[in-house]
Amino acid sequence: MRTTHLMLLSALAVGGALSLSTDAWAGRVRVHGGGTAADGAQVRGTAAAGRNANGAYVRGHGSRTDAAGNTTGRSGAAVQGADGGSAHRSGSWYRNADGSAGRQGTASATTAAGGSLSTSGEISRDAAGNVDGARSTSATTAGGASYTGSTTVQNGSVSHTGTCTDSSGQVVACRK
């Protein structure tokens, strides 16, 4: 538990450093920790951040493996460009001793000009090897054209749907 708190405090310190003006602080920092939790699980994590005249970033990840061999993890990152564009992502995953595994995640981005993107999805495999998952994505240009789509995989079969619109909102053929 103490290791988890240390990693969280380190991540907060890294994030706090990014809130300083670019003139006050530029450079990179990275913190890594690991150890054994009170229940015997192995934990580890890393946080990193950097900032210069072109923008800033912060990212981190951590994992926990219990005595049975089941592992879970989380990660996240954010970037900010000097021009005002930004992006964020987060996710989590697991891998169990029985062979099952999965992950889920989200991401979003915004351009300085006003375009945007968001996506989220998840996929899992059971102990028998069956895979199921889905992802949805939407994007809009600064001019107002957009794409919305989703992809699913179930029992080995993949399907996709997508719709594109022009800047006036009229449905148009999506470019490949």
N, C-alpha and C positions, 0 to 999 in steps of 0.2 A: 504494500500500500504506500509506503514511504517513497518508493521508486516512482510510482504513478504520480504522486504529488510533485515530486521533483521535476518530472517531465512536463507536467502542466504548468508549473511555475516558470520553467525554462521557456516554454512556448509563449507565455504571457510576456516575459521579458523581451523575447525576440519581437513579438508584435508591438510592444511599447516602443522599441527602438525605431520601428518603421514610422511611428507617428511624429518623430522629430523632423524638422525641415531638412531638405536635401543639403543645404549649406552647413547645417549643424552636424550632420552625420552622413558619411558615405562609407561603404565597405560591405563586408560580409561577416556573418557569425553563424556558427553551427554548434549545436549541443547534442550529445549522444549519451544515453544512459541505459542501463539494463541491470537485471538482478533477479532475485527469487522472491516472490510474494509469500505472504504468511501461509497460504495454502499449498505452497510448493510449486506453483506455476512459474514458468520462466517468462519474464517480461522484458521488453526492450523498446526503445523509441529514439527518434531523432527529430530535431527541429532545426530549421535553417532559415536565414533571412538575408537579404541584401538590398542595397539601395545605392543608386548613383544618379547622374543627371538624366539618364534614360528612363528611370522608373524604379520600381521596388517589387520585391517578391517575398513571400513567406510560405513555407511548406513544412509539413511534418507527417510522420507516420509512426505507428506503434503496433506491437503484436504481443500476444499472450498465448503460451502453449501450456496446457495442463499436463498432469502426470500421465493421462491416458493417451496423449498424443494429439489431442484436438487443439487446433490453432485458430485464433481469430485475430483480425487486424483492422485498423482504420487508417485512413490517410486523408490529407486535404492540402490544398494549395490556393494561393491567390496572387495575382500579379496586377500591378497598376502601371500603365505607361505614362510617360511624361506628358503626352498629348491628351490624356483623359480616358483612353481606352482601358478596359479592365477585364479580368477573367477570374473565375473561381471554379474549383472542383472539390468534391468530397466523395468518399466511398468507404465501403467496408467489405470484408471478405471472411470466409471461414473455410477450413479444411479439416474434416473429421477423420479419426482413425479408421472408420469403416469405409472410407473412400468417397464419401459424399463431400461436395464442395459447392461453393457459390460466391457470388459477389454482386454488389449493387453500387450504383454511383450516379451522381448528378454533376452537371457542368453547365456553366453559363458564361457568356462573354458579351461585352458591349463595346462598340467602336466609338472613337471620339466623335465621329460624324453622326452617330445615332443608330447604326445597325445593331442587331442583337441576335443571339443564338442561345438556345437552351436545349438540353438533352438529359434524359434520365433513363435508366434501365437496370435490369437485373437478370441474372442467369444462374441456374443451379443444376447440379448433377446429383442424383441420388446414389445410394450405395450400389445399385444394380447397373449404373451407367446411363440412365435415362436423363436427357437434358431438356430443360424447359427455360424459356426466357422471353423477355420483351424489351424493346427500346423505343422511346418516342423522342422526336426531334422537331423543333420549330426554329425557323430563322427568318428574320426580316431585314431587308436592306434599309439603308438610310433613306432611300427614295420611296419605300413603302411596299416593294415587291416582297412576297413571302413564300415559304415552303413549310408544310407541316406533314410529317410522316411517321409511320410506325412500322417496326419489324418484329415479328414473333417467331419463335422456334418452339415447337411442341412435338414430342414423339418423333424427332428426326425430320420434321417437315418445317420448312421456312416459308413465311409469307410476308409480303411487304405492301403497304399502301402509302401513297404520297399525293399531295395536292399542292400545286403552285398557283400563285395569283400574281398579276401585275400590279403596278402601283395604284391602279384605279379599283382594285379588288376583284377584277374579272379573272376567272379560272383560265389558266393557260397550260400548255404542255410543259412538263418539266424537262429541262435539258439533262442529258445523260453525261 
